[in-house]
Amino acid sequence: MFGERRRRKALRRVEPGDGRVLKRFRWWQLPFRALLHLRLTEADGTVAVYSVDVRHGQNQSSGEVRADLYREGLRQARCRLPAVLPVPGGHVEVAMSGFGLKRCHYVTDGGDEHQLTPDPASAEGRRARFDRRHPALSRGVGWLSAAVLGAALVLLLLQTAATVSEAEPVARHLGTFTSPVRLGWWGNGAVAVTSLAAATERALRLRHHRLLDGAAG
């Protein structure tokens, strides 16, 4: 959950929508777009579908990635990420990592959290469908992704410690450290590729751990 200060700051960035119609999700947008939905009961008893559309193929470093909020397919508001979008009974928090969405949750006024439902055509929706159809295999893939990132983190720490210990002041006072694992450029390249795949898989499930996924990015 966003801290109170961060939430207030994000709320100040919210811009009104222009009523533009939500476009269908196309297959070629799989690597570059996330679309999630939320059904809410409004004050008058009406049940409405709210959608959050994030075109994360935009340049994240420029700070131009935005989350667009739609109600029944019409754009109601937009906010630069990390975003907080007001909806009936609470707000939706949206944030990204370097690999995709790491958060898109409805937070009620009472503090309860519910992850939005990915659009079936999106990459996140396809991953969710795989989880429903093959739950045991899906859990195995999830555990494998976490294990890959954990191993990559250990390798990174070992090689970093060995490099730092070679500095003259460190070696003089603490001695040198020899990593039990030494990888060549091909080995480090393989670790980078598998870590990227693992972090992307976790992003499709909106899973993010500051240490594991942060180290991968």
Contacts in CASP RR format, 6 or more apart in sequence:
PFRMAT RR
TARGET T0000
AUTHOR 0000-0000-0000
METHOD contacts of the structure
MODEL  1
MFGERRRRKALRRVEPGDGRVLKRFRWWQLPFRALLHLRLTEADGTVAVY
SVDVRHGQNQSSGEVRADLYREGLRQARCRLPAVLPVPGGHVEVAMSGFG
LKRCHYVTDGGDEHQLTPDPASAEGRRARFDRRHPALSRGVGWLSAAVLG
AALVLLLLQTAATVSEAEPVARHLGTFTSPVRLGWWGNGAVAVTSLAAAT
ERALRLRHHRLLDGAAG
1 93 0 8 1.000
1 105 0 8 1.000
1 107 0 8 1.000
1 111 0 8 1.000
1 113 0 8 1.000
2 10 0 8 1.000
2 82 0 8 1.000
2 84 0 8 1.000
2 93 0 8 1.000
2 95 0 8 1.000
6 82 0 8 1.000
7 84 0 8 1.000
7 91 0 8 1.000
7 93 0 8 1.000
10 79 0 8 1.000
10 82 0 8 1.000
10 83 0 8 1.000
10 84 0 8 1.000
10 93 0 8 1.000
11 84 0 8 1.000
11 86 0 8 1.000
11 91 0 8 1.000
13 79 0 8 1.000
13 80 0 8 1.000
13 83 0 8 1.000
14 77 0 8 1.000
14 78 0 8 1.000
14 79 0 8 1.000
14 83 0 8 1.000
14 84 0 8 1.000
14 85 0 8 1.000
14 86 0 8 1.000
15 77 0 8 1.000
15 78 0 8 1.000
15 79 0 8 1.000
16 76 0 8 1.000
16 77 0 8 1.000
17 68 0 8 1.000
17 69 0 8 1.000
17 75 0 8 1.000
17 76 0 8 1.000
17 77 0 8 1.000
17 78 0 8 1.000
18 75 0 8 1.000
19 74 0 8 1.000
19 75 0 8 1.000
19 76 0 8 1.000
20 74 0 8 1.000
20 75 0 8 1.000
21 73 0 8 1.000
21 74 0 8 1.000
21 75 0 8 1.000
22 51 0 8 1.000
22 53 0 8 1.000
22 70 0 8 1.000
22 73 0 8 1.000
22 74 0 8 1.000
22 75 0 8 1.000
24 121 0 8 1.000
25 33 0 8 1.000
25 35 0 8 1.000
25 119 0 8 1.000
25 121 0 8 1.000
25 122 0 8 1.000
26 121 0 8 1.000
27 121 0 8 1.000
29 122 0 8 1.000
30 122 0 8 1.000
30 123 0 8 1.000
30 126 0 8 1.000
31 57 0 8 1.000
31 123 0 8 1.000
32 55 0 8 1.000
32 56 0 8 1.000
32 57 0 8 1.000
33 53 0 8 1.000
33 54 0 8 1.000
33 55 0 8 1.000
33 56 0 8 1.000
33 57 0 8 1.000
33 122 0 8 1.000
34 52 0 8 1.000
34 53 0 8 1.000
34 54 0 8 1.000
34 56 0 8 1.000
34 100 0 8 1.000
34 101 0 8 1.000
34 104 0 8 1.000
34 118 0 8 1.000
34 122 0 8 1.000
34 123 0 8 1.000
34 124 0 8 1.000
35 51 0 8 1.000
35 52 0 8 1.000
35 53 0 8 1.000
35 54 0 8 1.000
35 118 0 8 1.000
35 119 0 8 1.000
35 121 0 8 1.000
35 122 0 8 1.000
36 51 0 8 1.000
36 52 0 8 1.000
36 104 0 8 1.000
36 116 0 8 1.000
36 117 0 8 1.000
36 118 0 8 1.000
36 119 0 8 1.000
36 122 0 8 1.000
36 124 0 8 1.000
37 49 0 8 1.000
37 50 0 8 1.000
37 51 0 8 1.000
37 52 0 8 1.000
37 116 0 8 1.000
37 117 0 8 1.000
37 118 0 8 1.000
37 119 0 8 1.000
38 49 0 8 1.000
38 50 0 8 1.000
38 51 0 8 1.000
38 52 0 8 1.000
38 87 0 8 1.000
38 92 0 8 1.000
38 106 0 8 1.000
38 114 0 8 1.000
38 116 0 8 1.000
38 117 0 8 1.000
39 47 0 8 1.000
39 48 0 8 1.000
39 49 0 8 1.000
39 50 0 8 1.000
40 47 0 8 1.000
40 48 0 8 1.000
40 50 0 8 1.000
40 87 0 8 1.000
40 88 0 8 1.000
40 89 0 8 1.000
40 106 0 8 1.000
41 47 0 8 1.000
41 88 0 8 1.000
42 48 0 8 1.000
42 88 0 8 1.000
43 88 0 8 1.000
48 71 0 8 1.000
48 72 0 8 1.000
49 71 0 8 1.000
49 72 0 8 1.000
49 73 0 8 1.000
50 69 0 8 1.000
50 70 0 8 1.000
50 71 0 8 1.000
50 76 0 8 1.000
50 87 0 8 1.000
50 92 0 8 1.000
51 69 0 8 1.000
51 70 0 8 1.000
51 71 0 8 1.000
51 73 0 8 1.000
51 119 0 8 1.000
52 67 0 8 1.000
52 68 0 8 1.000
52 69 0 8 1.000
52 70 0 8 1.000
52 85 0 8 1.000
52 92 0 8 1.000
52 94 0 8 1.000
52 104 0 8 1.000
52 116 0 8 1.000
53 67 0 8 1.000
53 68 0 8 1.000
53 70 0 8 1.000
54 65 0 8 1.000
54 66 0 8 1.000
54 67 0 8 1.000
54 68 0 8 1.000
54 81 0 8 1.000
54 94 0 8 1.000
54 96 0 8 1.000
54 101 0 8 1.000
54 104 0 8 1.000
55 65 0 8 1.000
55 66 0 8 1.000
56 65 0 8 1.000
56 96 0 8 1.000
56 100 0 8 1.000
56 101 0 8 1.000
57 65 0 8 1.000
58 64 0 8 1.000
58 65 0 8 1.000
58 66 0 8 1.000
59 65 0 8 1.000
60 96 0 8 1.000
60 98 0 8 1.000
63 80 0 8 1.000
63 81 0 8 1.000
64 80 0 8 1.000
65 80 0 8 1.000
65 81 0 8 1.000
65 96 0 8 1.000
66 78 0 8 1.000
66 79 0 8 1.000
66 80 0 8 1.000
66 81 0 8 1.000
66 83 0 8 1.000
67 78 0 8 1.000
67 79 0 8 1.000
67 81 0 8 1.000
67 83 0 8 1.000
67 85 0 8 1.000
67 92 0 8 1.000
67 94 0 8 1.000
68 75 0 8 1.000
68 77 0 8 1.000
68 78 0 8 1.000
69 75 0 8 1.000
69 76 0 8 1.000
69 77 0 8 1.000
69 78 0 8 1.000
69 79 0 8 1.000
69 85 0 8 1.000
69 87 0 8 1.000
69 92 0 8 1.000
70 76 0 8 1.000
77 85 0 8 1.000
77 86 0 8 1.000
79 85 0 8 1.000
79 94 0 8 1.000
81 94 0 8 1.000
81 95 0 8 1.000
81 96 0 8 1.000
82 93 0 8 1.000
82 94 0 8 1.000
82 95 0 8 1.000
82 96 0 8 1.000
82 103 0 8 1.000
83 92 0 8 1.000
83 93 0 8 1.000
83 94 0 8 1.000
83 95 0 8 1.000
84 91 0 8 1.000
84 92 0 8 1.000
84 93 0 8 1.000
84 94 0 8 1.000
85 91 0 8 1.000
85 92 0 8 1.000
85 94 0 8 1.000
87 106 0 8 1.000
89 108 0 8 1.000
89 109 0 8 1.000
90 106 0 8 1.000
90 107 0 8 1.000
90 108 0 8 1.000
90 109 0 8 1.000
91 106 0 8 1.000
91 107 0 8 1.000
92 104 0 8 1.000
92 105 0 8 1.000
92 106 0 8 1.000
92 107 0 8 1.000
92 116 0 8 1.000
93 103 0 8 1.000
93 104 0 8 1.000
93 105 0 8 1.000
93 107 0 8 1.000
94 101 0 8 1.000
94 103 0 8 1.000
94 104 0 8 1.000
95 101 0 8 1.000
95 102 0 8 1.000
95 103 0 8 1.000
96 102 0 8 1.000
97 199 0 8 1.000
97 203 0 8 1.000
97 208 0 8 1.000
97 213 0 8 1.000
97 214 0 8 1.000
97 217 0 8 1.000
98 199 0 8 1.000
98 203 0 8 1.000
98 217 0 8 1.000
99 196 0 8 1.000
99 199 0 8 1.000
99 200 0 8 1.000
99 202 0 8 1.000
99 203 0 8 1.000
99 213 0 8 1.000
99 216 0 8 1.000
99 217 0 8 1.000
100 200 0 8 1.000
100 203 0 8 1.000
101 124 0 8 1.000
101 203 0 8 1.000
101 206 0 8 1.000
102 203 0 8 1.000
102 206 0 8 1.000
102 207 0 8 1.000
102 208 0 8 1.000
102 213 0 8 1.000
103 206 0 8 1.000
103 208 0 8 1.000
104 115 0 8 1.000
104 116 0 8 1.000
104 206 0 8 1.000
105 113 0 8 1.000
105 114 0 8 1.000
105 115 0 8 1.000
105 116 0 8 1.000
106 113 0 8 1.000
106 114 0 8 1.000
106 115 0 8 1.000
106 116 0 8 1.000
107 113 0 8 1.000
108 114 0 8 1.000
115 206 0 8 1.000
117 128 0 8 1.000
118 124 0 8 1.000
118 125 0 8 1.000
118 127 0 8 1.000
118 128 0 8 1.000
119 125 0 8 1.000
120 126 0 8 1.000
120 129 0 8 1.000
123 204 0 8 1.000
124 204 0 8 1.000
124 205 0 8 1.000
124 206 0 8 1.000
125 204 0 8 1.000
127 201 0 8 1.000
127 204 0 8 1.000
127 205 0 8 1.000
128 205 0 8 1.000
130 137 0 8 1.000
130 138 0 8 1.000
131 138 0 8 1.000
131 205 0 8 1.000
141 201 0 8 1.000
142 201 0 8 1.000
142 202 0 8 1.000
142 205 0 8 1.000
144 198 0 8 1.000
145 197 0 8 1.000
145 198 0 8 1.000
145 199 0 8 1.000
145 201 0 8 1.000
145 202 0 8 1.000
146 198 0 8 1.000
146 202 0 8 1.000
146 212 0 8 1.000
148 194 0 8 1.000
148 195 0 8 1.000
148 197 0 8 1.000
148 198 0 8 1.000
149 195 0 8 1.000
149 198 0 8 1.000
149 199 0 8 1.000
149 202 0 8 1.000
149 212 0 8 1.000
149 213 0 8 1.000
149 215 0 8 1.000
149 216 0 8 1.000
150 212 0 8 1.000
152 191 0 8 1.000
152 194 0 8 1.000
152 195 0 8 1.000
152 198 0 8 1.000
152 215 0 8 1.000
152 216 0 8 1.000
153 211 0 8 1.000
153 212 0 8 1.000
153 215 0 8 1.000
155 181 0 8 1.000
155 183 0 8 1.000
155 191 0 8 1.000
156 215 0 8 1.000
158 179 0 8 1.000
158 180 0 8 1.000
158 181 0 8 1.000
159 179 0 8 1.000
159 181 0 8 1.000
159 182 0 8 1.000
159 183 0 8 1.000
161 177 0 8 1.000
161 179 0 8 1.000
162 176 0 8 1.000
162 177 0 8 1.000
162 178 0 8 1.000
162 179 0 8 1.000
164 170 0 8 1.000
165 171 0 8 1.000
165 174 0 8 1.000
165 175 0 8 1.000
165 176 0 8 1.000
165 177 0 8 1.000
166 176 0 8 1.000
183 191 0 8 1.000
195 216 0 8 1.000
196 216 0 8 1.000
198 216 0 8 1.000
199 213 0 8 1.000
199 216 0 8 1.000
199 217 0 8 1.000
202 208 0 8 1.000
202 213 0 8 1.000
203 213 0 8 1.000
207 213 0 8 1.000
END
